[in-house]
Amino acid sequence: MSLKGKIALVTGGSRGIGQAITLKLASEGADVIINCLRKRKAAEETAERAREMGVKAHAIRANLAEPEKIEEMFADIKDKFGRLDILVNNAASGIARTAMELEYDAWDWTMNVNARGALLCSQQAAKLMTNGGVIVNISSLGSKLVTPVYTAVGVSKAALEALTRYLAVELAVKNIRVNAVSAAAVETETVKLYTSDPNLPRSIVTTTLAGRMVQPEDIANAVAFLCSDRAEMIRGQIVVVDGGVSLTLMSGIQSKGGGEVSG
Amino acid sequence: MSVSPSVEETVKKIVMRIVRKKEDEYSPNATFQDMKADSLDIVQILVAVEDTYDIEIPDEELEGVTDMESFVAVIERIVAEKG
């Protein structure tokens, strides 16, 4: 599953899931470009870990909520690398609020980073994918399932999944494959923001069929596969990496009417 | 010849724009909490200030920040160190 010689950009690639994706792609031989919002030092440290694997690595700070910053980032990539083969739209931001508490500027920020940012990065990336390429969008189960206070991010991920399908069709003519990976709650610092339990939600741990939480490396493995030629016939799909959590959500619900269904 | 706005003036404009308040409501003694800035507002403020001055504000530098005056002082120091 070698990605040797490929050039990959991972947005939000300096920590958490993005860092795991960056390092996985590097371990498969890809040169990696790491975008970060603020923490250039963390991005540089991730770049250094990638270089230790024998690939080129470059960190770029850019706020993906700002279209002109995205253009500057891709101008930098064109200048330093000349082309791009892989784009992973991983960067995400948001705030923990219910729908009724959500202020419009928080909504705009979340949609701008998570959905519009992915669109603009894909537009720019497609121009640099002169030999074809791969785009992988990172989504989450919150696009379909309701998680308390996940409103803005969940809606943005739904948009990202729809975008995945449109891009898959539109960019096929340029030999660019587009898919998404949808994750359950992954064991990162971010997931702690969405639970009052500092030790992570026990229900998630006990309901995965694997008996453990999804780790960033589980997402990275799926992304690396989708980036490889072996995934050539997978187009516009949302690959769920959740340890089976979404299969068992109904297990605890008891029927009041002895199982009868009316409709 | 135009004079560059002070760090305080620039930070004030950024903060008040993001928390959606009028600039005359700004007070050096106001905390982020006083201005009803939530965690997302603070991230946006930090990104905007960092982009404006091409600096990085380490989290540990923010630990002693209690109000706008101390926030501005941190930015002034980092900008001065950058030269």
Boltz contact constraints between the chains, C-beta under 6 A:
constraints:
  - contact:
      token1: [A, 40]
      token2: [B, 56]
      max_distance: 6.0
  - contact:
      token1: [A, 63]
      token2: [B, 47]
      max_distance: 6.0
  - contact:
      token1: [A, 95]
      token2: [B, 40]
      max_distance: 6.0
  - contact:
      token1: [A, 106]
      token2: [B, 40]
      max_distance: 6.0
